[in-house]
Amino acid sequence: MTNTTLTTIKISQSVFKKGMVVLPLAEYRELQARAVPTYYLTGKKALALDRLVKEGLAEHRAGKTRQIKSLADLR
């Protein structure tokens, strides 16, 4: 005989009426990963982006960056 534990979950009717999917966590994470498109740059655009990231990381390490809460803080 298998030992099983049952768990009761309460779901509001408004949520349930809109539809619901129950998935194992591993499958959900796999779906999330596939939902985001992957872009690969080549040539000049790739080099320009690599250079921009390298400069940004160097500025961050040098303490030239600051933390903001919104884009309005940039003014």
A tleap script that builds the chain and sets N, CA, C and O, in Angstrom:
source leaprc.protein.ff14SB
mol = sequence {
  NMET THR ASN THR THR LEU THR THR ILE LYS
  ILE SER GLN SER VAL PHE LYS LYS GLY MET
  VAL VAL LEU PRO LEU ALA GLU TYR ARG GLU
  LEU GLN ALA ARG ALA VAL PRO THR TYR TYR
  LEU THR GLY LYS LYS ALA LEU ALA LEU ASP
  ARG LEU VAL LYS GLU GLY LEU ALA GLU HIE
  ARG ALA GLY LYS THR ARG GLN ILE LYS SER
  LEU ALA ASP LEU CARG
}
set mol.1.N position { 0.847 -1.183 0.000 }
set mol.1.CA position { 0.000 0.000 0.000 }
set mol.1.C position { 0.887 1.240 0.000 }
set mol.1.O position { 1.847 1.318 0.768 }
set mol.2.N position { 0.575 2.201 -0.850 }
set mol.2.CA position { 1.352 3.429 -0.965 }
set mol.2.C position { 0.889 4.433 0.072 }
set mol.2.O position { -0.309 4.603 0.298 }
set mol.3.N position { 1.845 5.095 0.697 }
set mol.3.CA position { 1.549 6.132 1.675 }
set mol.3.C position { 1.384 7.461 0.940 }
set mol.3.O position { 2.353 7.966 0.373 }
set mol.4.N position { 0.187 8.035 0.935 }
set mol.4.CA position { -0.028 9.308 0.249 }
set mol.4.C position { -0.590 10.329 1.217 }
set mol.4.O position { -1.279 9.995 2.181 }
set mol.5.N position { -0.276 11.581 0.934 }
set mol.5.CA position { -0.804 12.673 1.734 }
set mol.5.C position { -1.640 13.552 0.826 }
set mol.5.O position { -1.183 13.949 -0.246 }
set mol.6.N position { -2.840 13.858 1.232 }
set mol.6.CA position { -3.709 14.726 0.451 }
set mol.6.C position { -3.664 16.127 1.033 }
set mol.6.O position { -3.668 16.303 2.251 }
set mol.7.N position { -3.621 17.122 0.159 }
set mol.7.CA position { -3.622 18.507 0.575 }
set mol.7.C position { -4.817 19.202 -0.058 }
set mol.7.O position { -5.074 19.039 -1.250 }
set mol.8.N position { -5.531 19.959 0.721 }
set mol.8.CA position { -6.672 20.699 0.210 }
set mol.8.C position { -6.229 22.112 -0.113 }
set mol.8.O position { -5.576 22.772 0.696 }
set mol.9.N position { -6.589 22.573 -1.305 }
set mol.9.CA position { -6.259 23.925 -1.731 }
set mol.9.C position { -7.565 24.650 -2.017 }
set mol.9.O position { -8.426 24.133 -2.729 }
set mol.10.N position { -7.710 25.849 -1.462 }
set mol.10.CA position { -8.911 26.638 -1.709 }
set mol.10.C position { -8.599 27.683 -2.772 }
set mol.10.O position { -7.619 28.421 -2.668 }
set mol.11.N position { -9.447 27.733 -3.795 }
set mol.11.CA position { -9.260 28.652 -4.911 }
set mol.11.C position { -10.548 29.449 -5.072 }
set mol.11.O position { -11.640 28.882 -5.100 }
set mol.12.N position { -10.408 30.770 -5.179 }
set mol.12.CA position { -11.609 31.589 -5.346 }
set mol.12.C position { -12.265 31.279 -6.682 }
set mol.12.O position { -11.589 30.913 -7.643 }
set mol.13.N position { -13.574 31.427 -6.740 }
set mol.13.CA position { -14.312 31.105 -7.956 }
set mol.13.C position { -13.907 32.004 -9.115 }
set mol.13.O position { -13.902 31.561 -10.264 }
set mol.14.N position { -13.566 33.266 -8.832 }
set mol.14.CA position { -13.198 34.184 -9.915 }
set mol.14.C position { -11.912 33.719 -10.604 }
set mol.14.O position { -11.789 33.831 -11.824 }
set mol.15.N position { -10.974 33.210 -9.845 }
set mol.15.CA position { -9.737 32.700 -10.427 }
set mol.15.C position { -10.017 31.405 -11.174 }
set mol.15.O position { -9.513 31.194 -12.277 }
set mol.16.N position { -10.801 30.564 -10.587 }
set mol.16.CA position { -11.092 29.269 -11.179 }
set mol.16.C position { -11.851 29.410 -12.494 }
set mol.16.O position { -11.613 28.641 -13.425 }
set mol.17.N position { -12.762 30.378 -12.586 }
set mol.17.CA position { -13.550 30.578 -13.800 }
set mol.17.C position { -12.697 31.026 -14.969 }
set mol.17.O position { -13.017 30.728 -16.120 }
set mol.18.N position { -11.609 31.743 -14.690 }
set mol.18.CA position { -10.727 32.224 -15.749 }
set mol.18.C position { -9.862 31.107 -16.311 }
set mol.18.O position { -9.321 31.240 -17.409 }
set mol.19.N position { -9.725 30.028 -15.591 }
set mol.19.CA position { -8.922 28.891 -16.038 }
set mol.19.C position { -7.686 28.726 -15.172 }
set mol.19.O position { -7.167 29.691 -14.611 }
set mol.20.N position { -7.232 27.507 -15.075 }
set mol.20.CA position { -6.102 27.220 -14.208 }
set mol.20.C position { -5.354 26.008 -14.740 }
set mol.20.O position { -5.953 25.089 -15.298 }
set mol.21.N position { -4.043 26.016 -14.560 }
set mol.21.CA position { -3.207 24.900 -14.970 }
set mol.21.C position { -2.338 24.512 -13.785 }
set mol.21.O position { -1.783 25.380 -13.111 }
set mol.22.N position { -2.217 23.235 -13.530 }
set mol.22.CA position { -1.356 22.741 -12.457 }
set mol.22.C position { -0.252 21.917 -13.099 }
set mol.22.O position { -0.513 20.926 -13.782 }
set mol.23.N position { 0.994 22.343 -12.869 }
set mol.23.CA position { 2.153 21.670 -13.464 }
set mol.23.C position { 3.192 21.372 -12.395 }
set mol.23.O position { 3.255 22.072 -11.384 }
set mol.24.N position { 3.998 20.354 -12.601 }
set mol.24.CA position { 5.144 20.149 -11.733 }
set mol.24.C position { 6.109 21.333 -11.900 }
set mol.24.O position { 6.196 21.906 -12.986 }
set mol.25.N position { 6.818 21.695 -10.856 }
set mol.25.CA position { 7.703 22.859 -10.872 }
set mol.25.C position { 8.753 22.772 -11.972 }
set mol.25.O position { 9.041 23.776 -12.623 }
set mol.26.N position { 9.321 21.612 -12.190 }
set mol.26.CA position { 10.343 21.448 -13.233 }
set mol.26.C position { 9.765 21.762 -14.617 }
set mol.26.O position { 10.418 22.414 -15.431 }
set mol.27.N position { 8.562 21.304 -14.875 }
set mol.27.CA position { 7.927 21.559 -16.171 }
set mol.27.C position { 7.604 23.043 -16.328 }
set mol.27.O position { 7.758 23.599 -17.416 }
set mol.28.N position { 7.158 23.688 -15.250 }
set mol.28.CA position { 6.864 25.120 -15.278 }
set mol.28.C position { 8.125 25.922 -15.602 }
set mol.28.O position { 8.089 26.839 -16.422 }
set mol.29.N position { 9.228 25.576 -14.960 }
set mol.29.CA position { 10.489 26.287 -15.217 }
set mol.29.C position { 10.964 26.079 -16.652 }
set mol.29.O position { 11.519 26.992 -17.263 }
set mol.30.N position { 10.749 24.898 -17.182 }
set mol.30.CA position { 11.118 24.628 -18.577 }
set mol.30.C position { 10.276 25.482 -19.523 }
set mol.30.O position { 10.796 26.023 -20.499 }
set mol.31.N position { 8.987 25.604 -19.241 }
set mol.31.CA position { 8.121 26.462 -20.059 }
set mol.31.C position { 8.554 27.922 -19.983 }
set mol.31.O position { 8.543 28.629 -20.991 }
set mol.32.N position { 8.934 28.371 -18.792 }
set mol.32.CA position { 9.417 29.740 -18.629 }
set mol.32.C position { 10.658 29.982 -19.474 }
set mol.32.O position { 10.767 31.002 -20.155 }
set mol.33.N position { 11.581 29.052 -19.427 }
set mol.33.CA position { 12.838 29.212 -20.166 }
set mol.33.C position { 12.588 29.265 -21.669 }
set mol.33.O position { 13.258 30.014 -22.379 }
set mol.34.N position { 11.649 28.493 -22.153 }
set mol.34.CA position { 11.359 28.470 -23.584 }
set mol.34.C position { 10.545 29.680 -24.039 }
set mol.34.O position { 10.521 29.993 -25.230 }
set mol.35.N position { 9.878 30.363 -23.105 }
set mol.35.CA position { 9.028 31.501 -23.465 }
set mol.35.C position { 9.834 32.746 -23.819 }
set mol.35.O position { 9.335 33.625 -24.522 }
set mol.36.N position { 11.064 32.830 -23.345 }
set mol.36.CA position { 11.897 34.000 -23.604 }
set mol.36.C position { 12.765 33.725 -24.829 }
set mol.36.O position { 13.535 32.764 -24.844 }
set mol.37.N position { 12.641 34.566 -25.852 }
set mol.37.CA position { 13.447 34.323 -27.051 }
set mol.37.C position { 14.934 34.580 -26.792 }
set mol.37.O position { 15.296 35.437 -25.986 }
set mol.38.N position { 15.771 33.839 -27.476 }
set mol.38.CA position { 17.215 33.990 -27.364 }
set mol.38.C position { 17.735 34.607 -28.653 }
set mol.38.O position { 17.459 34.113 -29.747 }
set mol.39.N position { 18.485 35.683 -28.514 }
set mol.39.CA position { 19.055 36.355 -29.676 }
set mol.39.C position { 20.565 36.249 -29.620 }
set mol.39.O position { 21.163 36.413 -28.556 }
set mol.40.N position { 21.179 35.979 -30.742 }
set mol.40.CA position { 22.631 35.921 -30.838 }
set mol.40.C position { 23.085 36.991 -31.821 }
set mol.40.O position { 22.702 36.975 -32.991 }
set mol.41.N position { 23.902 37.920 -31.337 }
set mol.41.CA position { 24.422 38.966 -32.196 }
set mol.41.C position { 25.754 38.526 -32.780 }
set mol.41.O position { 26.500 37.766 -32.162 }
set mol.42.N position { 26.035 39.007 -33.959 }
set mol.42.CA position { 27.321 38.726 -34.589 }
set mol.42.C position { 27.856 40.011 -35.206 }
set mol.42.O position { 27.121 40.979 -35.399 }
set mol.43.N position { 29.116 40.001 -35.502 }
set mol.43.CA position { 29.735 41.122 -36.195 }
set mol.43.C position { 29.862 42.371 -35.346 }
set mol.43.O position { 30.116 42.292 -34.145 }
set mol.44.N position { 29.683 43.532 -35.979 }
set mol.44.CA position { 29.891 44.818 -35.324 }
set mol.44.C position { 28.942 45.029 -34.147 }
set mol.44.O position { 29.341 45.569 -33.115 }
set mol.45.N position { 27.688 44.606 -34.299 }
set mol.45.CA position { 26.720 44.795 -33.215 }
set mol.45.C position { 27.127 44.005 -31.972 }
set mol.45.O position { 26.987 44.495 -30.851 }
set mol.46.N position { 27.621 42.807 -32.164 }
set mol.46.CA position { 28.057 41.983 -31.031 }
set mol.46.C position { 29.261 42.621 -30.345 }
set mol.46.O position { 29.321 42.682 -29.117 }
set mol.47.N position { 30.209 43.091 -31.131 }
set mol.47.CA position { 31.396 43.724 -30.556 }
set mol.47.C position { 31.034 45.005 -29.812 }
set mol.47.O position { 31.572 45.271 -28.737 }
set mol.48.N position { 30.126 45.801 -30.376 }
set mol.48.CA position { 29.701 47.040 -29.725 }
set mol.48.C position { 29.013 46.752 -28.392 }
set mol.48.O position { 29.243 47.453 -27.407 }
set mol.49.N position { 28.177 45.729 -28.363 }
set mol.49.CA position { 27.487 45.370 -27.120 }
set mol.49.C position { 28.475 44.832 -26.090 }
set mol.49.O position { 28.386 45.177 -24.911 }
set mol.50.N position { 29.408 43.998 -26.519 }
set mol.50.CA position { 30.437 43.481 -25.606 }
set mol.50.C position { 31.230 44.630 -24.991 }
set mol.50.O position { 31.511 44.625 -23.793 }
set mol.51.N position { 31.590 45.612 -25.812 }
set mol.51.CA position { 32.354 46.764 -25.340 }
set mol.51.C position { 31.530 47.584 -24.339 }
set mol.51.O position { 32.055 48.022 -23.315 }
set mol.52.N position { 30.248 47.791 -24.631 }
set mol.52.CA position { 29.367 48.542 -23.745 }
set mol.52.C position { 29.235 47.852 -22.388 }
set mol.52.O position { 29.293 48.509 -21.348 }
set mol.53.N position { 29.060 46.548 -22.396 }
set mol.53.CA position { 28.945 45.792 -21.142 }
set mol.53.C position { 30.254 45.859 -20.368 }
set mol.53.O position { 30.238 46.049 -19.151 }
set mol.54.N position { 31.373 45.708 -21.043 }
set mol.54.CA position { 32.681 45.754 -20.388 }
set mol.54.C position { 32.911 47.114 -19.730 }
set mol.54.O position { 33.388 47.190 -18.598 }
set mol.55.N position { 32.569 48.183 -20.446 }
set mol.55.CA position { 32.724 49.536 -19.887 }
set mol.55.C position { 31.796 49.744 -18.687 }
set mol.55.O position { 32.195 50.330 -17.681 }
set mol.56.N position { 30.566 49.265 -18.801 }
set mol.56.CA position { 29.612 49.405 -17.703 }
set mol.56.C position { 30.058 48.669 -16.456 }
set mol.56.O position { 29.934 49.192 -15.349 }
set mol.57.N position { 30.574 47.467 -16.622 }
set mol.57.CA position { 31.063 46.710 -15.460 }
set mol.57.C position { 32.276 47.385 -14.837 }
set mol.57.O position { 32.419 47.403 -13.615 }
set mol.58.N position { 33.153 47.940 -15.673 }
set mol.58.CA position { 34.323 48.651 -15.148 }
set mol.58.C position { 33.889 49.883 -14.361 }
set mol.58.O position { 34.445 50.155 -13.297 }
set mol.59.N position { 32.904 50.637 -14.863 }
set mol.59.CA position { 32.397 51.802 -14.141 }
set mol.59.C position { 31.750 51.398 -12.830 }
set mol.59.O position { 31.898 52.089 -11.822 }
set mol.60.N position { 31.041 50.296 -12.836 }
set mol.60.CA position { 30.401 49.821 -11.607 }
set mol.60.C position { 31.454 49.450 -10.562 }
set mol.60.O position { 31.325 49.807 -9.391 }
set mol.61.N position { 32.483 48.742 -10.986 }
set mol.61.CA position { 33.565 48.360 -10.053 }
set mol.61.C position { 34.299 49.589 -9.526 }
set mol.61.O position { 34.774 49.589 -8.390 }
set mol.62.N position { 34.393 50.632 -10.340 }
set mol.62.CA position { 35.093 51.858 -9.941 }
set mol.62.C position { 34.214 52.763 -9.075 }
set mol.62.O position { 34.670 53.813 -8.622 }
set mol.63.N position { 32.962 52.369 -8.841 }
set mol.63.CA position { 32.083 53.158 -7.993 }
set mol.63.C position { 31.451 54.347 -8.703 }
set mol.63.O position { 30.989 55.276 -8.041 }
set mol.64.N position { 31.420 54.343 -10.008 }
set mol.64.CA position { 30.868 55.457 -10.772 }
set mol.64.C position { 29.367 55.311 -11.033 }
set mol.64.O position { 28.777 56.150 -11.715 }
set mol.65.N position { 28.754 54.277 -10.508 }
set mol.65.CA position { 27.333 54.061 -10.718 }
set mol.65.C position { 26.579 54.337 -9.431 }
set mol.65.O position { 27.165 54.392 -8.350 }
set mol.66.N position { 25.270 54.509 -9.562 }
set mol.66.CA position { 24.445 54.724 -8.365 }
set mol.66.C position { 23.137 53.972 -8.522 }
set mol.66.O position { 22.686 53.700 -9.634 }
set mol.67.N position { 22.538 53.643 -7.389 }
set mol.67.CA position { 21.290 52.897 -7.391 }
set mol.67.C position { 20.129 53.889 -7.481 }
set mol.67.O position { 20.113 54.899 -6.777 }
set mol.68.N position { 19.166 53.597 -8.344 }
set mol.68.CA position { 17.974 54.440 -8.465 }
set mol.68.C position { 16.728 53.598 -8.242 }
set mol.68.O position { 16.740 52.382 -8.428 }
set mol.69.N position { 15.646 54.269 -7.839 }
set mol.69.CA position { 14.383 53.561 -7.622 }
set mol.69.C position { 13.478 53.670 -8.839 }
set mol.69.O position { 12.626 52.809 -9.056 }
set mol.70.N position { 13.653 54.717 -9.632 }
set mol.70.CA position { 12.845 54.870 -10.847 }
set mol.70.C position { 13.639 55.702 -11.853 }
set mol.70.O position { 14.665 56.290 -11.511 }
set mol.71.N position { 13.168 55.743 -13.068 }
set mol.71.CA position { 13.844 56.512 -14.113 }
set mol.71.C position { 13.808 58.005 -13.817 }
set mol.71.O position { 14.652 58.751 -14.313 }
set mol.72.N position { 12.839 58.454 -13.013 }
set mol.72.CA position { 12.748 59.854 -12.639 }
set mol.72.C position { 13.977 60.282 -11.819 }
set mol.72.O position { 14.317 61.465 -11.799 }
set mol.73.N position { 14.639 59.342 -11.152 }
set mol.73.CA position { 15.835 59.646 -10.356 }
set mol.73.C position { 17.033 60.014 -11.230 }
set mol.73.O position { 18.038 60.503 -10.714 }
set mol.74.N position { 16.948 59.791 -12.528 }
set mol.74.CA position { 18.066 60.103 -13.416 }
set mol.74.C position { 18.179 61.596 -13.703 }
set mol.74.O position { 19.216 62.041 -14.195 }
set mol.75.N position { 17.163 62.369 -13.417 }
set mol.75.CA position { 17.180 63.806 -13.686 }
set mol.75.C position { 18.075 64.536 -12.753 }
set mol.75.O position { 18.201 65.756 -12.846 }
savepdb mol mol.pdb
quit
